[in-house]
Amino acid sequence: MSDRVPRLGDEIDDYCPRCRLLLNHDVTSLYNDQPAKVTCRTCHNTHDYRHAQVPTRRKSKEREKKTLLEQVMASMPKPPDPPPAPSAPARKRRDLWAEVERIKGQKKD
């Protein structure tokens, strides 16, 4: 923007809350030689002049839920350790060919 004082109807860049973009606006209202209200040239929405500053992003609800869950989990007592698993007896590997021959021998009988 130039150094001159803005006048009614001048074009000025500002953030439009409806379009959610930084767009061209027309000065609609002045207060103490500064733009007070502007009108978006794209959607024709009239709003307060925001000095071309994009608002900060809101925290997402998912992130907020995660932090709440983490807080609750931190306050919970730690679960007891599971009992040790019983050791399984060593299994003998079977010879599959011998098993097939055994089954064939049973069918013949």
Biopython code that builds the backbone (N, CA, C, O; Angstrom):
import numpy as np
from Bio.PDB.StructureBuilder import StructureBuilder

atoms = [
    (1, "MET", "N", (0.849, -1.171, 0.000)),
    (1, "MET", "CA", (0.000, 0.000, 0.000)),
    (1, "MET", "C", (0.889, 1.226, 0.000)),
    (1, "MET", "O", (1.948, 1.233, 0.627)),
    (2, "SER", "N", (0.460, 2.261, -0.702)),
    (2, "SER", "CA", (1.257, 3.489, -0.784)),
    (2, "SER", "C", (1.167, 4.260, 0.530)),
    (2, "SER", "O", (0.429, 3.886, 1.441)),
    (3, "ASP", "N", (1.930, 5.336, 0.603)),
    (3, "ASP", "CA", (2.001, 6.122, 1.843)),
    (3, "ASP", "C", (0.820, 7.075, 2.010)),
    (3, "ASP", "O", (0.674, 7.688, 3.067)),
    (4, "ARG", "N", (-0.011, 7.207, 1.004)),
    (4, "ARG", "CA", (-1.122, 8.161, 1.117)),
    (4, "ARG", "C", (-2.236, 7.586, 1.990)),
    (4, "ARG", "O", (-2.339, 6.373, 2.174)),
    (5, "VAL", "N", (-3.054, 8.469, 2.516)),
    (5, "VAL", "CA", (-4.178, 8.080, 3.373)),
    (5, "VAL", "C", (-5.247, 7.407, 2.508)),
    (5, "VAL", "O", (-5.621, 7.945, 1.466)),
    (6, "PRO", "N", (-5.742, 6.237, 2.925)),
    (6, "PRO", "CA", (-6.781, 5.567, 2.126)),
    (6, "PRO", "C", (-8.085, 6.359, 2.141)),
    (6, "PRO", "O", (-8.424, 7.023, 3.121)),
    (7, "ARG", "N", (-8.809, 6.268, 1.016)),
    (7, "ARG", "CA", (-10.094, 6.965, 0.894)),
    (7, "ARG", "C", (-11.187, 5.935, 0.654)),
    (7, "ARG", "O", (-10.900, 4.780, 0.340)),
    (8, "LEU", "N", (-12.427, 6.349, 0.799)),
    (8, "LEU", "CA", (-13.552, 5.447, 0.539)),
    (8, "LEU", "C", (-13.491, 4.956, -0.898)),
    (8, "LEU", "O", (-13.271, 5.737, -1.824)),
    (9, "GLY", "N", (-13.688, 3.660, -1.078)),
    (9, "GLY", "CA", (-13.688, 3.068, -2.409)),
    (9, "GLY", "C", (-12.325, 2.614, -2.879)),
    (9, "GLY", "O", (-12.227, 1.965, -3.921)),
    (10, "ASP", "N", (-11.268, 2.931, -2.149)),
    (10, "ASP", "CA", (-9.931, 2.482, -2.544)),
    (10, "ASP", "C", (-9.825, 0.964, -2.431)),
    (10, "ASP", "O", (-10.513, 0.324, -1.635)),
    (11, "GLU", "N", (-8.937, 0.412, -3.257)),
    (11, "GLU", "CA", (-8.689, -1.029, -3.209)),
    (11, "GLU", "C", (-7.603, -1.295, -2.175)),
    (11, "GLU", "O", (-6.590, -0.598, -2.115)),
    (12, "ILE", "N", (-7.842, -2.320, -1.363)),
    (12, "ILE", "CA", (-6.900, -2.668, -0.304)),
    (12, "ILE", "C", (-6.916, -4.180, -0.133)),
    (12, "ILE", "O", (-7.953, -4.816, -0.324)),
    (13, "ASP", "N", (-5.784, -4.753, 0.221)),
    (13, "ASP", "CA", (-5.720, -6.200, 0.475)),
    (13, "ASP", "C", (-6.088, -6.469, 1.919)),
    (13, "ASP", "O", (-5.649, -5.763, 2.827)),
    (14, "ASP", "N", (-6.910, -7.515, 2.129)),
    (14, "ASP", "CA", (-7.295, -7.900, 3.477)),
    (14, "ASP", "C", (-7.705, -9.368, 3.465)),
    (14, "ASP", "O", (-7.953, -9.950, 2.409)),
    (15, "TYR", "N", (-7.770, -9.956, 4.657)),
    (15, "TYR", "CA", (-8.194, -11.348, 4.812)),
    (15, "TYR", "C", (-9.717, -11.375, 4.870)),
    (15, "TYR", "O", (-10.329, -10.679, 5.680)),
    (16, "CYS", "N", (-10.323, -12.189, 4.003)),
    (16, "CYS", "CA", (-11.782, -12.328, 3.991)),
    (16, "CYS", "C", (-12.155, -13.561, 4.814)),
    (16, "CYS", "O", (-11.718, -14.663, 4.481)),
    (17, "PRO", "N", (-12.953, -13.410, 5.885)),
    (17, "PRO", "CA", (-13.323, -14.572, 6.703)),
    (17, "PRO", "C", (-14.272, -15.530, 5.983)),
    (17, "PRO", "O", (-14.314, -16.713, 6.320)),
    (18, "ARG", "N", (-15.024, -15.051, 5.013)),
    (18, "ARG", "CA", (-15.925, -15.945, 4.290)),
    (18, "ARG", "C", (-15.153, -16.758, 3.248)),
    (18, "ARG", "O", (-15.346, -17.969, 3.139)),
    (19, "CYS", "N", (-14.291, -16.104, 2.489)),
    (19, "CYS", "CA", (-13.491, -16.806, 1.477)),
    (19, "CYS", "C", (-12.292, -17.518, 2.102)),
    (19, "CYS", "O", (-11.748, -18.457, 1.520)),
    (20, "ARG", "N", (-11.891, -17.073, 3.272)),
    (20, "ARG", "CA", (-10.722, -17.589, 3.981)),
    (20, "ARG", "C", (-9.449, -17.446, 3.159)),
    (20, "ARG", "O", (-8.601, -18.337, 3.130)),
    (21, "LEU", "N", (-9.340, -16.303, 2.492)),
    (21, "LEU", "CA", (-8.182, -15.985, 1.664)),
    (21, "LEU", "C", (-7.833, -14.514, 1.811)),
    (21, "LEU", "O", (-8.653, -13.708, 2.252)),
    (22, "LEU", "N", (-6.597, -14.172, 1.432)),
    (22, "LEU", "CA", (-6.161, -12.793, 1.383)),
    (22, "LEU", "C", (-6.515, -12.281, -0.004)),
    (22, "LEU", "O", (-5.911, -12.701, -0.991)),
    (23, "LEU", "N", (-7.505, -11.361, -0.092)),
    (23, "LEU", "CA", (-8.041, -10.919, -1.376)),
    (23, "LEU", "C", (-8.147, -9.403, -1.440)),
    (23, "LEU", "O", (-7.900, -8.704, -0.457)),
    (24, "ASN", "N", (-8.525, -8.902, -2.635)),
    (24, "ASN", "CA", (-8.758, -7.477, -2.816)),
    (24, "ASN", "C", (-10.081, -7.087, -2.162)),
    (24, "ASN", "O", (-11.070, -7.817, -2.241)),
    (25, "HIS", "N", (-10.078, -5.919, -1.513)),
    (25, "HIS", "CA", (-11.267, -5.392, -0.859)),
    (25, "HIS", "C", (-11.419, -3.920, -1.213)),
    (25, "HIS", "O", (-10.457, -3.262, -1.607)),
    (26, "ASP", "N", (-12.620, -3.420, -1.069)),
    (26, "ASP", "CA", (-12.896, -1.991, -1.209)),
    (26, "ASP", "C", (-13.082, -1.405, 0.176)),
    (26, "ASP", "O", (-13.727, -2.017, 1.028)),
    (27, "VAL", "N", (-12.518, -0.210, 0.413)),
    (27, "VAL", "CA", (-12.701, 0.463, 1.694)),
    (27, "VAL", "C", (-14.130, 0.967, 1.753)),
    (27, "VAL", "O", (-14.559, 1.720, 0.879)),
    (28, "THR", "N", (-14.870, 0.559, 2.774)),
    (28, "THR", "CA", (-16.274, 0.917, 2.918)),
    (28, "THR", "C", (-16.477, 1.980, 3.979)),
    (28, "THR", "O", (-17.371, 2.820, 3.868)),
    (29, "SER", "N", (-15.641, 1.942, 5.013)),
    (29, "SER", "CA", (-15.804, 2.863, 6.129)),
    (29, "SER", "C", (-14.424, 3.250, 6.655)),
    (29, "SER", "O", (-13.497, 2.440, 6.658)),
    (30, "LEU", "N", (-14.303, 4.518, 7.106)),
    (30, "LEU", "CA", (-13.041, 5.007, 7.665)),
    (30, "LEU", "C", (-13.269, 5.480, 9.093)),
    (30, "LEU", "O", (-14.351, 5.954, 9.442)),
    (31, "TYR", "N", (-12.223, 5.343, 9.919)),
    (31, "TYR", "CA", (-12.254, 5.865, 11.283)),
    (31, "TYR", "C", (-10.858, 6.404, 11.560)),
    (31, "TYR", "O", (-9.883, 5.657, 11.490)),
    (32, "ASN", "N", (-10.752, 7.676, 11.869)),
    (32, "ASN", "CA", (-9.461, 8.343, 12.092)),
    (32, "ASN", "C", (-8.501, 8.111, 10.923)),
    (32, "ASN", "O", (-7.337, 7.765, 11.125)),
    (33, "ASP", "N", (-8.992, 8.300, 9.720)),
    (33, "ASP", "CA", (-8.215, 8.142, 8.483)),
    (33, "ASP", "C", (-7.633, 6.741, 8.288)),
    (33, "ASP", "O", (-6.652, 6.573, 7.564)),
    (34, "GLN", "N", (-8.223, 5.754, 8.921)),
    (34, "GLN", "CA", (-7.816, 4.361, 8.744)),
    (34, "GLN", "C", (-9.048, 3.543, 8.347)),
    (34, "GLN", "O", (-10.152, 3.831, 8.810)),
    (35, "PRO", "N", (-8.872, 2.531, 7.500)),
    (35, "PRO", "CA", (-10.032, 1.710, 7.115)),
    (35, "PRO", "C", (-10.620, 1.007, 8.338)),
    (35, "PRO", "O", (-9.899, 0.402, 9.131)),
    (36, "ALA", "N", (-11.931, 1.099, 8.471)),
    (36, "ALA", "CA", (-12.614, 0.425, 9.575)),
    (36, "ALA", "C", (-13.365, -0.801, 9.053)),
    (36, "ALA", "O", (-13.314, -1.870, 9.660)),
    (37, "LYS", "N", (-14.056, -0.640, 7.934)),
    (37, "LYS", "CA", (-14.789, -1.742, 7.314)),
    (37, "LYS", "C", (-14.391, -1.809, 5.848)),
    (37, "LYS", "O", (-14.136, -0.798, 5.193)),
    (38, "VAL", "N", (-14.349, -3.053, 5.361)),
    (38, "VAL", "CA", (-14.016, -3.295, 3.960)),
    (38, "VAL", "C", (-15.008, -4.290, 3.380)),
    (38, "VAL", "O", (-15.649, -5.043, 4.113)),
    (39, "THR", "N", (-15.128, -4.286, 2.045)),
    (39, "THR", "CA", (-16.015, -5.209, 1.344)),
    (39, "THR", "C", (-15.179, -6.035, 0.377)),
    (39, "THR", "O", (-14.420, -5.498, -0.430)),
    (40, "CYS", "N", (-15.332, -7.347, 0.474)),
    (40, "CYS", "CA", (-14.584, -8.259, -0.391)),
    (40, "CYS", "C", (-15.082, -8.124, -1.825)),
    (40, "CYS", "O", (-16.288, -8.102, -2.068)),
    (41, "ARG", "N", (-14.163, -8.033, -2.764)),
    (41, "ARG", "CA", (-14.553, -7.921, -4.171)),
    (41, "ARG", "C", (-14.967, -9.269, -4.758)),
    (41, "ARG", "O", (-15.565, -9.311, -5.834)),
    (42, "THR", "N", (-14.665, -10.352, -4.080)),
    (42, "THR", "CA", (-15.002, -11.674, -4.593)),
    (42, "THR", "C", (-16.390, -12.110, -4.142)),
    (42, "THR", "O", (-17.222, -12.487, -4.966)),
    (43, "CYS", "N", (-16.646, -12.058, -2.815)),
    (43, "CYS", "CA", (-17.927, -12.556, -2.297)),
    (43, "CYS", "C", (-18.838, -11.431, -1.803)),
    (43, "CYS", "O", (-19.960, -11.699, -1.373)),
    (44, "HIS", "N", (-18.384, -10.191, -1.856)),
    (44, "HIS", "CA", (-19.161, -9.003, -1.458)),
    (44, "HIS", "C", (-19.543, -9.023, 0.021)),
    (44, "HIS", "O", (-20.568, -8.463, 0.410)),
    (45, "ASN", "N", (-18.730, -9.658, 0.829)),
    (45, "ASN", "CA", (-18.954, -9.692, 2.270)),
    (45, "ASN", "C", (-18.315, -8.453, 2.894)),
    (45, "ASN", "O", (-17.157, -8.143, 2.617)),
    (46, "THR", "N", (-19.061, -7.754, 3.724)),
    (46, "THR", "CA", (-18.532, -6.585, 4.433)),
    (46, "THR", "C", (-18.146, -7.007, 5.839)),
    (46, "THR", "O", (-18.930, -7.637, 6.548)),
    (47, "HIS", "N", (-16.922, -6.652, 6.238)),
    (47, "HIS", "CA", (-16.423, -7.036, 7.559)),
    (47, "HIS", "C", (-15.416, -6.000, 8.042)),
    (47, "HIS", "O", (-15.009, -5.114, 7.291)),
    (48, "ASP", "N", (-15.022, -6.123, 9.297)),
    (48, "ASP", "CA", (-14.024, -5.223, 9.860)),
    (48, "ASP", "C", (-12.693, -5.427, 9.142)),
    (48, "ASP", "O", (-12.380, -6.522, 8.675)),
    (49, "TYR", "N", (-11.922, -4.350, 9.067)),
    (49, "TYR", "CA", (-10.604, -4.420, 8.450)),
    (49, "TYR", "C", (-9.666, -5.189, 9.374)),
    (49, "TYR", "O", (-9.560, -4.872, 10.558)),
    (50, "ARG", "N", (-8.994, -6.191, 8.839)),
    (50, "ARG", "CA", (-8.145, -7.070, 9.640)),
    (50, "ARG", "C", (-6.653, -6.838, 9.407)),
    (50, "ARG", "O", (-5.831, -7.651, 9.830)),
    (51, "HIS", "N", (-6.301, -5.768, 8.757)),
    (51, "HIS", "CA", (-4.908, -5.383, 8.495)),
    (51, "HIS", "C", (-4.147, -6.477, 7.756)),
    (51, "HIS", "O", (-2.950, -6.655, 7.977)),
    (52, "ALA", "N", (-4.824, -7.204, 6.890)),
    (52, "ALA", "CA", (-4.251, -8.242, 6.033)),
    (52, "ALA", "C", (-3.534, -9.322, 6.825)),
    (52, "ALA", "O", (-2.557, -9.894, 6.342)),
    (53, "GLN", "N", (-4.004, -9.610, 8.040)),
    (53, "GLN", "CA", (-3.396, -10.649, 8.870)),
    (53, "GLN", "C", (-4.270, -11.902, 8.840)),
    (53, "GLN", "O", (-5.459, -11.856, 9.158)),
    (54, "VAL", "N", (-3.666, -13.003, 8.458)),
    (54, "VAL", "CA", (-4.368, -14.288, 8.426)),
    (54, "VAL", "C", (-4.445, -14.795, 9.868)),
    (54, "VAL", "O", (-3.421, -14.823, 10.551)),
    (55, "PRO", "N", (-5.630, -15.197, 10.354)),
    (55, "PRO", "CA", (-5.744, -15.667, 11.735)),
    (55, "PRO", "C", (-4.986, -16.969, 11.953)),
    (55, "PRO", "O", (-4.751, -17.730, 11.014)),
    (56, "THR", "N", (-4.611, -17.212, 13.192)),
    (56, "THR", "CA", (-3.908, -18.449, 13.517)),
    (56, "THR", "C", (-4.876, -19.622, 13.424)),
    (56, "THR", "O", (-6.082, -19.469, 13.617)),
    (57, "ARG", "N", (-4.331, -20.785, 13.129)),
    (57, "ARG", "CA", (-5.168, -21.979, 12.998)),
    (57, "ARG", "C", (-5.591, -22.464, 14.365)),
    (57, "ARG", "O", (-4.843, -22.382, 15.339)),
    (58, "ARG", "N", (-6.807, -22.970, 14.415)),
    (58, "ARG", "CA", (-7.315, -23.543, 15.657)),
    (58, "ARG", "C", (-6.719, -24.924, 15.857)),
    (58, "ARG", "O", (-6.328, -25.590, 14.898)),
    (59, "LYS", "N", (-6.652, -25.348, 17.108)),
    (59, "LYS", "CA", (-6.193, -26.702, 17.396)),
    (59, "LYS", "C", (-7.287, -27.674, 16.973)),
    (59, "LYS", "O", (-8.477, -27.426, 17.173)),
    (60, "SER", "N", (-6.863, -28.766, 16.394)),
    (60, "SER", "CA", (-7.860, -29.741, 15.969)),
    (60, "SER", "C", (-8.373, -30.512, 17.180)),
    (60, "SER", "O", (-7.660, -30.686, 18.169)),
    (61, "LYS", "N", (-9.593, -30.963, 17.093)),
    (61, "LYS", "CA", (-10.209, -31.701, 18.196)),
    (61, "LYS", "C", (-9.511, -33.032, 18.418)),
    (61, "LYS", "O", (-9.414, -33.494, 19.555)),
    (62, "GLU", "N", (-9.014, -33.664, 17.336)),
    (62, "GLU", "CA", (-8.331, -34.941, 17.486)),
    (62, "GLU", "C", (-7.080, -34.784, 18.340)),
    (62, "GLU", "O", (-6.802, -35.605, 19.215)),
    (63, "ARG", "N", (-6.330, -33.717, 18.073)),
    (63, "ARG", "CA", (-5.115, -33.494, 18.850)),
    (63, "ARG", "C", (-5.467, -33.228, 20.306)),
    (63, "ARG", "O", (-4.785, -33.704, 21.214)),
    (64, "GLU", "N", (-6.534, -32.466, 20.525)),
    (64, "GLU", "CA", (-6.970, -32.175, 21.886)),
    (64, "GLU", "C", (-7.399, -33.459, 22.589)),
    (64, "GLU", "O", (-7.086, -33.654, 23.764)),
    (65, "LYS", "N", (-8.112, -34.337, 21.882)),
    (65, "LYS", "CA", (-8.543, -35.607, 22.461)),
    (65, "LYS", "C", (-7.341, -36.470, 22.801)),
    (65, "LYS", "O", (-7.325, -37.133, 23.838)),
    (66, "LYS", "N", (-6.327, -36.468, 21.930)),
    (66, "LYS", "CA", (-5.135, -37.260, 22.200)),
    (66, "LYS", "C", (-4.464, -36.791, 23.479)),
    (66, "LYS", "O", (-4.069, -37.608, 24.310)),
    (67, "THR", "N", (-4.334, -35.496, 23.641)),
    (67, "THR", "CA", (-3.657, -35.000, 24.830)),
    (67, "THR", "C", (-4.480, -35.326, 26.074)),
    (67, "THR", "O", (-3.909, -35.646, 27.117)),
    (68, "LEU", "N", (-5.796, -35.253, 25.988)),
    (68, "LEU", "CA", (-6.632, -35.615, 27.131)),
    (68, "LEU", "C", (-6.465, -37.091, 27.470)),
    (68, "LEU", "O", (-6.377, -37.460, 28.641)),
    (69, "LEU", "N", (-6.423, -37.930, 26.441)),
    (69, "LEU", "CA", (-6.234, -39.357, 26.664)),
    (69, "LEU", "C", (-4.871, -39.613, 27.301)),
    (69, "LEU", "O", (-4.758, -40.424, 28.220)),
    (70, "GLU", "N", (-3.851, -38.934, 26.822)),
    (70, "GLU", "CA", (-2.516, -39.103, 27.398)),
    (70, "GLU", "C", (-2.496, -38.675, 28.861)),
    (70, "GLU", "O", (-1.837, -39.311, 29.684)),
    (71, "GLN", "N", (-3.217, -37.595, 29.190)),
    (71, "GLN", "CA", (-3.274, -37.134, 30.578)),
    (71, "GLN", "C", (-3.956, -38.183, 31.462)),
    (71, "GLN", "O", (-3.485, -38.468, 32.563)),
    (72, "VAL", "N", (-5.055, -38.750, 30.985)),
    (72, "VAL", "CA", (-5.775, -39.754, 31.766)),
    (72, "VAL", "C", (-4.910, -40.994, 31.938)),
    (72, "VAL", "O", (-4.824, -41.554, 33.030)),
    (73, "MET", "N", (-4.271, -41.418, 30.853)),
    (73, "MET", "CA", (-3.437, -42.615, 30.927)),
    (73, "MET", "C", (-2.242, -42.410, 31.851)),
    (73, "MET", "O", (-1.806, -43.353, 32.511)),
    (74, "ALA", "N", (-1.707, -41.194, 31.908)),
    (74, "ALA", "CA", (-0.570, -40.912, 32.784)),
    (74, "ALA", "C", (-0.989, -40.994, 34.253)),
    (74, "ALA", "O", (-0.180, -41.345, 35.111)),
    (75, "SER", "N", (-2.254, -40.672, 34.543)),
    (75, "SER", "CA", (-2.708, -40.693, 35.936)),
    (75, "SER", "C", (-3.128, -42.102, 36.387)),
    (75, "SER", "O", (-3.293, -42.341, 37.583)),
    (76, "MET", "N", (-3.299, -43.012, 35.458)),
    (76, "MET", "CA", (-3.717, -44.376, 35.804)),
    (76, "MET", "C", (-2.527, -45.172, 36.345)),
    (76, "MET", "O", (-1.391, -44.955, 35.924)),
    (77, "PRO", "N", (-2.790, -46.100, 37.286)),
    (77, "PRO", "CA", (-1.684, -46.943, 37.759)),
    (77, "PRO", "C", (-1.239, -47.898, 36.655)),
    (77, "PRO", "O", (-2.025, -48.296, 35.795)),
    (78, "LYS", "N", (0.025, -48.248, 36.704)),
    (78, "LYS", "CA", (0.572, -49.135, 35.687)),
    (78, "LYS", "C", (-0.003, -50.537, 35.884)),
    (78, "LYS", "O", (-0.081, -50.999, 37.022)),
    (79, "PRO", "N", (-0.410, -51.235, 34.813)),
    (79, "PRO", "CA", (-0.966, -52.579, 34.962)),
    (79, "PRO", "C", (0.129, -53.552, 35.411)),
    (79, "PRO", "O", (1.304, -53.354, 35.102)),
    (80, "PRO", "N", (-0.264, -54.613, 36.148)),
    (80, "PRO", "CA", (0.749, -55.575, 36.593)),
    (80, "PRO", "C", (1.347, -56.320, 35.405)),
    (80, "PRO", "O", (0.726, -56.470, 34.353)),
    (81, "ASP", "N", (2.567, -56.776, 35.614)),
    (81, "ASP", "CA", (3.229, -57.536, 34.559)),
    (81, "ASP", "C", (2.518, -58.866, 34.374)),
    (81, "ASP", "O", (2.087, -59.469, 35.357)),
    (82, "PRO", "N", (2.384, -59.338, 33.141)),
    (82, "PRO", "CA", (1.721, -60.627, 32.913)),
    (82, "PRO", "C", (2.589, -61.760, 33.463)),
    (82, "PRO", "O", (3.815, -61.649, 33.489)),
    (83, "PRO", "N", (1.956, -62.843, 33.900)),
    (83, "PRO", "CA", (2.749, -63.963, 34.417)),
    (83, "PRO", "C", (3.591, -64.549, 33.290)),
    (83, "PRO", "O", (3.221, -64.466, 32.119)),
    (84, "PRO", "N", (4.720, -65.138, 33.650)),
    (84, "PRO", "CA", (5.566, -65.710, 32.592)),
    (84, "PRO", "C", (4.845, -66.878, 31.925)),
    (84, "PRO", "O", (4.136, -67.644, 32.578)),
    (85, "ALA", "N", (5.033, -66.995, 30.651)),
    (85, "ALA", "CA", (4.384, -68.060, 29.886)),
    (85, "ALA", "C", (5.065, -69.383, 30.213)),
    (85, "ALA", "O", (6.291, -69.443, 30.293)),
    (86, "PRO", "N", (4.274, -70.452, 30.404)),
    (86, "PRO", "CA", (4.897, -71.744, 30.686)),
    (86, "PRO", "C", (5.704, -72.191, 29.469)),
    (86, "PRO", "O", (5.298, -72.020, 28.319)),
    (87, "SER", "N", (6.841, -72.758, 29.767)),
    (87, "SER", "CA", (7.682, -73.201, 28.660)),
    (87, "SER", "C", (7.049, -74.450, 28.044)),
    (87, "SER", "O", (6.703, -75.390, 28.759)),
    (88, "ALA", "N", (6.905, -74.458, 26.771)),
    (88, "ALA", "CA", (6.296, -75.582, 26.059)),
    (88, "ALA", "C", (7.340, -76.681, 25.904)),
    (88, "ALA", "O", (8.512, -76.391, 25.662)),
    (89, "PRO", "N", (6.926, -77.940, 26.041)),
    (89, "PRO", "CA", (7.898, -79.027, 25.840)),
    (89, "PRO", "C", (8.377, -79.016, 24.395)),
    (89, "PRO", "O", (7.643, -78.653, 23.476)),
    (90, "ALA", "N", (9.601, -79.415, 24.227)),
    (90, "ALA", "CA", (10.166, -79.434, 22.883)),
    (90, "ALA", "C", (9.398, -80.442, 22.039)),
    (90, "ALA", "O", (9.237, -81.597, 22.433)),
    (91, "ARG", "N", (8.935, -80.008, 20.900)),
    (91, "ARG", "CA", (8.176, -80.904, 20.021)),
    (91, "ARG", "C", (9.117, -81.608, 19.071)),
    (91, "ARG", "O", (10.045, -81.018, 18.517)),
    (92, "LYS", "N", (8.855, -82.862, 18.906)),
    (92, "LYS", "CA", (9.658, -83.643, 17.996)),
    (92, "LYS", "C", (9.138, -83.403, 16.584)),
    (92, "LYS", "O", (7.933, -83.451, 16.341)),
    (93, "ARG", "N", (10.050, -83.145, 15.663)),
    (93, "ARG", "CA", (9.650, -82.925, 14.275)),
    (93, "ARG", "C", (9.285, -84.250, 13.637)),
    (93, "ARG", "O", (9.970, -85.257, 13.815)),
    (94, "ARG", "N", (8.218, -84.228, 12.908)),
    (94, "ARG", "CA", (7.761, -85.459, 12.271)),
    (94, "ARG", "C", (8.340, -85.549, 10.872)),
    (94, "ARG", "O", (8.548, -84.542, 10.196)),
    (95, "ASP", "N", (8.589, -86.760, 10.464)),
    (95, "ASP", "CA", (9.037, -87.006, 9.106)),
    (95, "ASP", "C", (7.775, -87.218, 8.267)),
    (95, "ASP", "O", (7.069, -88.213, 8.432)),
    (96, "LEU", "N", (7.504, -86.279, 7.375)),
    (96, "LEU", "CA", (6.246, -86.336, 6.618)),
    (96, "LEU", "C", (6.187, -87.541, 5.682)),
    (96, "LEU", "O", (5.119, -88.128, 5.511)),
    (97, "TRP", "N", (7.309, -87.920, 5.075)),
    (97, "TRP", "CA", (7.289, -89.062, 4.167)),
    (97, "TRP", "C", (6.999, -90.347, 4.938)),
    (97, "TRP", "O", (6.283, -91.224, 4.455)),
    (98, "ALA", "N", (7.550, -90.447, 6.116)),
    (98, "ALA", "CA", (7.284, -91.634, 6.928)),
    (98, "ALA", "C", (5.809, -91.667, 7.321)),
    (98, "ALA", "O", (5.203, -92.735, 7.394)),
    (99, "GLU", "N", (5.241, -90.498, 7.572)),
    (99, "GLU", "CA", (3.824, -90.399, 7.928)),
    (99, "GLU", "C", (2.950, -90.832, 6.748)),
    (99, "GLU", "O", (1.953, -91.528, 6.943)),
    (100, "VAL", "N", (3.310, -90.429, 5.531)),
    (100, "VAL", "CA", (2.549, -90.814, 4.335)),
    (100, "VAL", "C", (2.617, -92.328, 4.151)),
    (100, "VAL", "O", (1.604, -92.970, 3.876)),
    (101, "GLU", "N", (3.794, -92.887, 4.301)),
    (101, "GLU", "CA", (3.951, -94.342, 4.149)),
    (101, "GLU", "C", (3.133, -95.083, 5.202)),
    (101, "GLU", "O", (2.538, -96.119, 4.906)),
    (102, "ARG", "N", (3.099, -94.565, 6.421)),
    (102, "ARG", "CA", (2.330, -95.203, 7.496)),
    (102, "ARG", "C", (0.852, -95.214, 7.147)),
    (102, "ARG", "O", (0.173, -96.223, 7.339)),
    (103, "ILE", "N", (0.333, -94.055, 6.618)),
    (103, "ILE", "CA", (-1.081, -93.958, 6.250)),
    (103, "ILE", "C", (-1.396, -94.920, 5.112)),
    (103, "ILE", "O", (-2.444, -95.565, 5.119)),
    (104, "LYS", "N", (-0.500, -95.022, 4.138)),
    (104, "LYS", "CA", (-0.706, -95.959, 3.024)),
    (104, "LYS", "C", (-0.764, -97.398, 3.507)),
    (104, "LYS", "O", (-1.552, -98.201, 3.007)),
    (105, "GLY", "N", (0.085, -97.719, 4.494)),
    (105, "GLY", "CA", (0.104, -99.062, 5.064)),
    (105, "GLY", "C", (-1.191, -99.373, 5.799)),
    (105, "GLY", "O", (-1.619, -100.527, 5.816)),
    (106, "GLN", "N", (-1.835, -98.363, 6.415)),
    (106, "GLN", "CA", (-3.088, -98.587, 7.129)),
    (106, "GLN", "C", (-4.217, -98.860, 6.145)),
    (106, "GLN", "O", (-5.100, -99.668, 6.433)),
    (107, "LYS", "N", (-4.206, -98.204, 4.992)),
    (107, "LYS", "CA", (-5.268, -98.383, 4.009)),
    (107, "LYS", "C", (-5.245, -99.782, 3.401)),
    (107, "LYS", "O", (-6.296, -100.338, 3.079)),
    (108, "LYS", "N", (-4.046, -100.354, 3.243)),
    (108, "LYS", "CA", (-3.919, -101.679, 2.632)),
    (108, "LYS", "C", (-4.443, -102.762, 3.575)),
    (108, "LYS", "O", (-4.928, -103.798, 3.120)),
    (109, "ASP", "N", (-4.353, -102.538, 4.819)),
    (109, "ASP", "CA", (-4.760, -103.569, 5.793)),
    (109, "ASP", "C", (-6.229, -103.722, 5.911)),
    (109, "ASP", "O", (-6.703, -104.549, 6.689)),
]
sb = StructureBuilder()
sb.init_structure("model")
sb.init_model(0)
sb.init_chain("A")
sb.init_seg("    ")
for serial, (resi, resn, name, xyz) in enumerate(atoms, 1):
    if name == "N":
        sb.init_residue(resn, " ", resi, " ")
    sb.init_atom(name, np.array(xyz, "f"), 0.0, 1.0, " ", f" {name:<3s}", serial, name[0])
structure = sb.get_structure()
